[in-house]
Amino acid sequence: MKNLGKIFIADYFEKQVDDIHVFLKDIPGYYKMKDIHQLRVRIKRLKAIFRLLEFMHPVKFRAKDHYRLFKPVFKTTGLVRGSQMNLSLLKRFKGVEQLYKSFSKYIARLRPGWNIRLDNSIATFNVSRLNQMVDNINGYFSRYSEMELVGLITDFIYSERDRIKILLDESEEMEYIHEVRIILKNIKPLLAILLHRDDNPFQKIHYKSLNSTETLIGNWHDRFLLSEALSGFFKARGKKKEKLNEQYSALKKKINSNNRQMLRKIARSLEETLSLFY
């Protein structure tokens, strides 16, 4: 087995926390797209570990209680990140130059308020509580051997797979896709951790397939959010919207058509991914 020093999952948790500290210092005043994205990725990784611990200790550990510390920052970074992604994605479409110009001005008016909210959420973030959380999480993991933890993480991954299967059996397309996206984000970092070890039951093909499915859903989700943002923008324009109606209607039609095709691809990709975990 590879030498990973202290308990591997606790080491991973501390690395995410260290990164969060850095991004909380770097983001205010600059709001770099990469930094905001990476902060959100780190929080999602912690959320996956919280879900794992709730699976391991369903009575004593509540994932929502631990995630609550990060919720304000995650929400405010989502506003800024969403606007950045919407502009980046809209710019890729052809024939919407006037719409892009108007939407950019609309976002520029809203962004200062979002930046202030983001700065406030970072300024009021309880750093001492985060540091205490590290000790608390380490205490949970220290109760197990590494072999036991590998088994528990594996069991958790399979339980999340079963949650997806239930969603597919019981929900409509649009209802399940958001929840499936969240579940895949719970599985993905833990699967990546296990793949660094020799004593795990998974192979690279598991991660590659899951990552491919999650990327498809992410691309669909980005376009879905762009469509929602454009709808809000268009309503806010009032009488001025007639000037952009042609470009807006054509773009919405294109996005909706693309998303229907993407949903079919997602369904096939998800089926292939799930088949690997049996």
C-alpha positions in Angstrom: 0.0 0.0 0.0 1.2 3.5 -0.7 2.4 5.4 2.3 -0.1 8.2 3.0 1.0 9.2 6.5 -1.8 9.9 8.9 -5.4 8.9 8.3 -5.9 9.6 4.6 -9.4 11.0 4.7 -8.6 13.3 7.7 -5.5 14.6 5.8 -7.7 15.3 2.8 -10.2 17.2 4.9 -7.5 19.4 6.4 -6.1 20.1 2.9 -9.5 21.4 1.8 -9.8 23.6 4.9 -6.3 25.0 4.3 -7.3 25.9 0.7 -10.5 27.5 1.9 -8.5 29.8 4.2 -6.4 30.9 1.3 -9.4 31.6 -1.0 -11.2 33.5 1.7 -8.2 35.9 1.8 -7.7 36.2 -1.9 -11.3 36.7 -3.2 -12.4 40.1 -1.7 -11.6 43.0 -3.9 -10.5 40.8 -6.8 -13.3 38.3 -7.4 -11.3 36.2 -9.7 -13.4 33.6 -11.5 -10.9 30.8 -10.8 -10.6 31.5 -7.1 -14.4 31.7 -6.6 -14.8 28.4 -8.5 -12.1 26.7 -6.5 -13.5 27.9 -3.2 -16.9 26.4 -4.2 -15.2 23.1 -5.2 -13.5 22.9 -1.8 -16.8 23.5 0.0 -18.5 20.8 -2.1 -15.8 18.4 -1.1 -16.3 19.1 2.5 -20.0 18.6 2.0 -19.3 15.2 0.6 -17.3 14.3 3.7 -20.2 15.6 5.9 -22.6 13.3 4.0 -20.1 10.4 4.5 -20.0 11.1 8.3 -23.8 11.3 8.5 -23.9 7.9 6.7 -21.4 6.5 9.3 -23.1 8.1 12.3 -26.7 8.8 11.4 -27.8 9.7 14.9 -24.9 11.8 16.2 -23.7 13.6 13.0 -25.9 15.9 10.8 -24.4 17.0 7.5 -26.7 20.0 7.4 -25.6 21.3 10.7 -21.9 21.3 9.6 -22.6 22.7 6.2 -24.5 25.6 7.7 -21.2 27.4 8.4 -20.4 27.6 4.7 -23.9 28.3 3.4 -23.7 32.2 3.3 -20.4 32.1 1.5 -21.5 29.4 -0.9 -24.7 31.4 -1.7 -22.9 34.7 -2.3 -20.1 33.2 -4.4 -22.9 31.5 -6.4 -24.3 34.9 -7.4 -20.9 36.2 -8.6 -19.8 32.9 -10.1 -23.2 32.5 -11.9 -23.0 36.0 -13.5 -19.4 35.3 -14.6 -20.5 31.9 -16.1 -23.6 33.4 -17.8 -21.6 36.1 -19.6 -18.9 33.6 -20.6 -21.5 31.1 -22.0 -23.6 33.8 -23.7 -20.6 35.1 -25.5 -20.1 31.7 -27.2 -23.4 32.0 -29.1 -23.5 33.6 -32.5 -26.0 36.2 -33.6 -26.7 37.6 -30.1 -24.3 40.5 -30.0 -26.9 43.1 -29.0 -28.4 40.8 -26.4 -24.9 40.2 -25.0 -24.1 43.9 -24.8 -27.4 44.7 -23.0 -27.1 41.7 -20.7 -23.5 42.7 -19.8 -24.7 46.2 -18.7 -27.5 44.6 -16.7 -25.0 42.3 -14.9 -22.6 45.3 -14.4 -25.3 47.1 -12.5 -26.1 44.2 -10.2 -22.5 43.0 -9.6 -21.4 45.7 -7.1 -24.2 44.7 -4.8 -23.3 41.0 -5.2 -19.6 41.8 -4.4 -20.6 43.6 -1.3 -22.7 40.7 -0.1 -19.8 38.3 -0.9 -17.4 40.5 1.0 -19.7 40.6 4.0 -20.2 36.9 4.1 -16.4 36.4 4.0 -15.9 39.1 6.7 -18.4 37.4 9.0 -17.2 33.8 8.3 -16.5 32.1 11.6 -12.9 31.0 11.1 -12.5 29.7 14.7 -15.5 27.5 14.2 -14.0 26.1 11.1 -10.7 25.3 12.9 -12.7 23.6 15.7 -14.5 21.6 13.1 -11.2 20.1 11.9 -10.5 18.7 15.3 -14.1 17.4 15.6 -13.9 15.7 12.2 -10.5 14.2 13.0 -12.0 12.8 16.2 -14.6 10.9 14.2 -12.2 9.4 11.7 -9.6 8.5 14.3 -12.0 5.8 15.7 -11.4 3.7 12.6 -8.5 1.9 11.0 -7.7 2.9 7.4 -9.0 -0.5 6.2 -12.3 0.2 8.0 -12.5 3.6 6.4 -12.0 2.3 2.9 -14.8 -0.1 3.5 -17.1 2.6 4.9 -16.4 5.0 2.0 -17.1 2.1 -0.4 -20.4 1.4 1.3 -21.3 5.1 1.2 -20.6 5.3 -2.6 -22.8 2.3 -3.2 -25.6 3.8 -1.0 -25.4 7.0 -3.1 -25.6 4.9 -6.2 -28.8 3.3 -4.8 -30.2 6.8 -4.1 -29.7 7.7 -7.8 -31.4 4.4 -8.8 -34.5 5.3 -6.7 -34.6 8.8 -8.2 -34.5 7.3 -11.7 -37.3 4.9 -10.9 -39.6 7.4 -9.2 -39.0 10.9 -10.7 -39.4 12.7 -14.0 -36.4 13.8 -16.0 -36.3 17.4 -14.8 -37.0 16.4 -11.2 -34.2 14.0 -10.8 -31.4 15.7 -12.6 -30.7 18.4 -10.0 -30.6 15.8 -7.2 -28.5 13.4 -9.2 -26.0 16.2 -9.9 -25.6 16.7 -6.1 -25.2 13.0 -5.4 -22.5 12.6 -8.1 -20.6 15.5 -6.4 -20.8 13.5 -3.1 -19.4 10.4 -4.8 -16.7 12.0 -7.0 -14.2 13.4 -4.4 -14.4 10.3 -2.3 -13.9 8.0 -5.3 -10.9 10.1 -6.2 -9.5 9.6 -2.7 -9.9 5.8 -2.9 -8.2 5.6 -6.3 -5.0 6.8 -4.7 -4.9 3.6 -2.6 -4.2 0.1 -3.6 -6.8 -1.4 -1.2 -9.9 -0.1 -2.9 -12.5 -2.0 -5.1 -12.7 0.7 -7.9 -10.7 1.4 -11.0 -10.0 4.5 -13.1 -12.8 3.7 -15.5 -15.3 4.2 -12.6 -14.0 7.8 -12.0 -13.6 8.6 -15.7 -17.2 7.5 -16.5 -18.7 9.3 -13.4 -16.7 12.4 -14.2 -18.0 12.4 -17.8 -21.6 12.1 -16.7 -21.1 14.8 -14.1 -19.6 17.1 -16.7 -22.6 16.5 -19.1 -25.0 17.4 -16.3 -22.9 20.4 -15.4 -23.0 21.7 -19.0 -26.7 21.2 -19.0 -27.0 23.0 -15.7 -25.0 26.0 -16.9 -27.3 26.5 -19.9 -30.4 26.0 -17.7 -29.1 28.8 -15.4 -28.3 31.0 -18.3 -31.8 30.6 -19.6 -33.3 31.4 -16.2 -31.0 34.5 -15.9 -32.0 35.7 -19.4 -35.7 35.3 -18.5 -35.2 37.5 -15.4 -33.2 40.1 -17.4 -35.8 40.2 -20.2 -38.7 40.8 -17.7 -36.7 43.6 -16.1 -36.4 45.4 -19.4 -40.1 46.2 -19.6 -41.0 48.0 -22.8 -37.3 48.0 -24.0 -37.4 44.3 -24.5 -38.9 44.6 -28.0 -35.6 45.6 -29.4 -34.0 42.3 -28.3 -37.0 40.1 -28.8 -35.8 38.4 -32.0 -32.3 37.6 -30.6 -33.7 36.5 -27.2 -36.4 34.2 -28.7 -34.0 32.6 -31.1 -31.4 32.0 -28.3 -34.0 30.6 -25.9 -35.2 28.2 -28.6 -31.6 27.1 -29.3 -30.8 26.6 -25.6 -34.0 24.6 -25.0 -33.3 22.4 -28.1 -29.7 21.8 -27.0 -30.8 21.0 -23.5 -33.3 18.4 -24.7 -30.5 16.7 -26.7 -28.2 16.9 -23.7 -30.8 15.3 -21.4 -30.8 12.3 -23.7 -27.0 12.1 -23.6 -27.1 12.4 -19.8 -29.6 9.6 -19.5 -27.3 7.3 -21.6 -24.2 8.3 -19.8 -25.7 7.9 -16.4 -26.9 4.4 -17.3 -23.4 3.5 -18.4 -21.9 4.9 -15.3 -24.3 3.2 -12.9 -23.7 -0.1 -14.6 -20.0 0.0 -13.6 -21.0 0.2 -9.9 -22.7 -3.2 -9.8 
